[in-house]
Each structure stands twice: as structure tokens, then as C-alpha cells.
Amino acid sequence: MSVTLLTARTEVRALLNESTAAFWTDSQLNSWLNQGCEDVARRSQTLWQEVQLSVSPNTQLYNFPADFLNAHRAEFSPLNSSQTYSLDYRAINNMDEVWGILHSLPAAWPQYFTIRGNNYGYFLMLYPSPGAAGTLTVYYYRQAVAQSSDSGYIDVLSGWEDMVYDYAIYKALRASRDVTWKDAYGLYETNVLAQIDKSRNMTDLADTMTTGNPQWPIYAYGDGPE
């Protein structure tokens, strides 16, 4: 985040050829800029967030933060231990092949996580049920935070602020029934798709395929006696 709400609104007014408020109020432009940030965050999923949750023994369900959009990764660290266990994600229906008829089987530490939800929020469900206290580190994509202060920064990935301007312009022109709103909307859509394509991995390096830690018996790969 590098552009204040005041700077963003001033830029939008310049692009609308309205240097001082006449047709569109500051409140309207602020609202559309925030809506643009929310739409970008929801569609591109580029606002990463990390949260640590306290895990209690035999407790499987944990609330995601209120700004949760989508999960990326989860790790479990037992209390007073330097070990970290990366959890495998499974969709709730696919968990049937893992837990069978024992949905709350207890174990020393969980190996999988899935997601449940209702009208009030989303929950992360661990399996097996953790047998010890610890810390659950969750990496997720969050919603954008609406900005109300002129000195505050609009909540969009740094370097991509201009597409939020395009969103506000498209909204302003459509509100005034100016048919050129379609041009602004088309530019906005192009930039959103470009961000999704370019920022998905946050790197230009090639990735590798991993299979996790091997669980083969020692005799299969060691030098000890058979």
C-alpha cells in the first residue's frame, strides 16, 4: 500500500476532468475506490495474511478471521517444540476417504485440514483431532480494508493502484449515465486479469514438484544390515 485515499481521489478527479468537486462528491469517490479495492481483493486473492491460533487438545474446529476469503496453507507446531507439521488440505467431501466413519479420531498431531462454513463465518477443521496443545499457523487471503481517512492508504497491492482508479471512474461514469463507462470498465477488467496472471506466484522462478517426507522403512534406503 503506497497511495493515500486523498491522492487516489485526486487522481480520479483528474481523470474525470473535474479538479474540484462538482458532479461527484468526495464521499462517492471514496466509496467507489474502496469498492474497487474490495473487488480486486476478492477476485485476484493477492492480499496475503498470516494468523496464529492457539490449539487445544481434542478440539477440531477453529474460526477463521472475519476477513477470510480463501485458505492457502496451514501448519501445526506442538507446544514447547521446535517441530512444525505442514498440514495437507482436503475438500470436505474428499475427507471421507481419510477419516472414514471416525471423524474425530484423536492423535498426537493433525495431518489434514478442511474448511466448513455457515452464514456467520468459516471454520478450519483439523484431522486427526490434536492430542496436544500447540499453535496453528494459517496463511490465507483476506478482504480489503475500507479506508475512510484521507491520510490512510487504499488497500490494494502496491503498484496496481491505477486499476482501482479505473474502477472508480467506471462507477462514476455509469452513475452519470455516460456511455463511456464501458471503456473504463473494459480497462479495469483487463488490469484485473493481468494482476491475477502476474501476481499468482509472486516470483519468476520455476517451481518444483514435491511429495512430502518419505515414509519408507529404513532398510529400503539405508546402509544398515538387512
C-alpha positions in Angstrom: 0.0 0.0 0.0 1.6 3.2 -1.1 -1.2 5.6 -2.2 -3.3 7.6 0.2 -7.1 8.0 -0.2 -6.6 11.7 -0.9 -4.0 11.0 -3.6 -6.2 8.3 -5.2 -9.3 10.6 -5.2 -7.3 13.5 -6.6 -6.1 11.2 -9.4 -9.6 10.0 -10.2 -10.9 13.6 -10.3 -8.1 14.5 -12.7 -9.0 11.6 -15.0 -12.7 12.6 -14.8 -11.7 16.2 -15.8 -13.1 17.5 -12.6 -10.4 19.1 -10.5 -12.8 20.3 -7.8 -15.9 18.6 -6.6 -18.9 19.5 -8.8 -20.8 16.5 -10.1 -19.3 13.7 -7.9 -18.8 14.2 -4.1 -15.8 13.1 -2.2 -17.9 10.6 -0.4 -19.0 9.0 -3.6 -15.5 8.7 -5.0 -14.2 7.4 -1.6 -16.9 4.7 -1.7 -16.1 3.6 -5.2 -12.3 3.5 -4.5 -13.0 1.2 -1.5 -15.4 -0.9 -3.6 -12.6 -1.3 -6.2 -10.2 -2.5 -3.6 -12.7 -5.0 -2.3 -13.4 -6.3 -5.8 -9.7 -6.7 -6.6 -9.0 -8.5 -3.3 -12.0 -10.8 -3.8 -11.1 -11.7 -7.4 -7.3 -11.7 -7.5 -6.7 -13.0 -4.0 -3.4 -11.1 -3.6 -3.7 -9.8 -0.1 -1.9 -12.4 1.9 -2.3 -12.7 5.7 -0.8 -14.9 8.4 -2.5 -15.6 11.7 -1.6 -17.9 14.6 -4.3 -19.7 16.5 -4.0 -21.5 19.9 -4.8 -25.2 19.6 -6.4 -27.1 22.4 -6.3 -30.9 22.8 -9.2 -32.7 21.2 -10.6 -29.5 19.6 -11.0 -29.8 15.9 -12.8 -26.6 14.8 -11.1 -23.2 14.7 -12.6 -19.9 13.5 -11.0 -18.2 10.5 -10.6 -14.4 11.0 -13.6 -12.3 9.9 -11.7 -11.0 6.8 -11.1 -14.5 5.4 -11.5 -15.1 1.7 -9.6 -18.3 0.9 -7.1 -20.5 2.6 -3.5 -21.0 1.3 -1.6 -23.1 3.9 -1.8 -24.4 7.5 1.0 -25.6 9.9 0.8 -27.1 13.3 3.5 -26.6 16.0 3.2 -28.6 19.3 3.6 -26.5 22.5 7.3 -26.3 23.7 8.5 -27.9 20.5 10.7 -26.7 17.6 8.9 -29.1 15.2 6.4 -27.8 12.6 4.0 -30.1 10.7 2.6 -28.9 7.4 -1.0 -30.0 7.0 -2.5 -31.3 3.8 -5.7 -29.7 2.6 -8.7 -31.9 1.6 -12.1 -30.7 0.5 -14.8 -31.7 3.0 -16.2 -34.5 0.7 -12.8 -35.9 0.0 -12.1 -36.2 3.7 -14.4 -39.3 3.7 -11.6 -41.3 2.2 -9.3 -40.2 5.0 -11.4 -40.3 8.1 -14.0 -42.9 7.1 -16.5 -43.2 9.9 -14.1 -41.8 12.6 -14.4 -38.0 12.1 -12.8 -37.2 15.5 -10.1 -39.7 15.8 -7.6 -38.4 18.3 -3.8 -38.4 17.6 -0.6 -36.7 18.7 -0.9 -34.0 16.0 -3.2 -33.3 13.0 -2.2 -34.2 9.4 -5.1 -32.7 7.4 -7.3 -29.7 7.4 -10.6 -28.9 5.7 -12.9 -26.0 5.6 -16.5 -25.7 6.9 -18.7 -22.7 7.0 -22.1 -21.1 7.6 -23.8 -17.7 7.4 -21.7 -16.5 10.3 -18.2 -17.4 9.0 -15.8 -20.1 8.1 -14.1 -22.7 10.2 -10.9 -24.7 9.8 -11.3 -28.3 10.8 -8.3 -30.4 11.8 -7.9 -34.2 11.4 -7.0 -36.2 13.3 -8.1 -34.3 16.4 -5.0 -32.8 18.0 -3.9 -34.7 21.1 -1.7 -31.9 22.4 -1.8 -28.1 22.7 0.1 -26.1 20.2 -0.1 -23.3 17.6 -1.8 -23.4 14.3 -0.4 -21.0 11.7 -2.8 -20.2 8.9 -1.8 -18.4 5.7 -4.9 -17.0 3.9 -6.1 -14.4 1.5 -8.0 -11.6 3.2 -10.6 -9.0 2.3 -9.6 -5.4 1.6 -10.0 -2.9 4.5 -12.1 0.1 3.6 -10.3 3.4 4.1 -12.1 6.5 5.5 -9.2 8.8 6.3 -7.6 10.9 3.6 -4.2 10.2 5.0 -4.8 6.4 5.1 -3.6 4.1 2.3 -6.0 2.4 -0.1 -5.9 -1.4 0.4 -4.5 -2.7 -2.8 -1.3 -4.4 -3.9 1.4 -1.9 -4.4 2.0 -1.0 -8.0 -1.6 -1.8 -9.0 -3.4 1.3 -7.7 -4.3 2.5 -11.2 -6.8 -0.2 -11.7 -8.7 0.9 -8.6 -8.8 4.3 -10.2 -10.4 2.7 -13.3 -13.0 1.0 -11.2 -14.0 4.3 -9.5 -14.1 6.1 -12.9 -16.3 3.3 -14.4 -18.7 3.6 -11.4 -18.7 7.4 -11.7 -19.4 7.5 -15.4 -22.1 4.8 -15.1 -23.8 6.8 -12.3 -23.9 9.8 -14.6 -25.2 7.7 -17.5 -22.2 8.4 -19.6 -21.8 5.6 -22.2 -18.0 5.7 -22.0 -18.2 3.9 -18.7 -17.9 0.7 -20.7 -14.4 1.8 -21.8 -13.3 2.3 -18.2 -14.8 -1.0 -17.2 -13.0 -2.8 -20.0 -9.7 -1.3 -18.9 -10.4 -2.3 -15.3 -11.2 -5.9 -16.3 -8.0 -6.1 -18.4 -5.9 -5.0 -15.5 -7.5 -7.3 -13.0 -6.8 -10.3 -15.3 -3.3 -9.1 -15.7 -2.8 -8.9 -12.0 -4.2 -12.4 -11.5 -1.8 -13.7 -14.1 1.4 -11.9 -12.9 1.0 -12.0 -9.2 -0.3 -15.5 -8.5 3.1 -16.9 -7.6 5.0 -13.7 -6.6 8.1 -14.9 -8.3 9.6 -15.5 -11.7 11.5 -18.7 -10.6 10.4 -22.1 -11.7 8.6 -24.2 -9.1 9.4 -27.8 -8.2 7.1 -30.8 -7.5 7.4 -32.2 -4.0 5.9 -35.4 -2.5 6.5 -34.6 1.2 8.7 -36.5 3.7 9.4 -40.1 2.7 7.9 -42.7 5.0 9.8 -45.7 3.7 11.2 -48.3 6.1 14.9 -47.7 6.9 16.0 -50.9 5.2 14.7 -49.6 1.8 17.2 -46.8 1.6 19.8 -47.2 4.4 23.1 -48.9 4.5 22.4 -51.0 7.6 22.1 -54.8 7.7 19.2 -56.4 6.1 
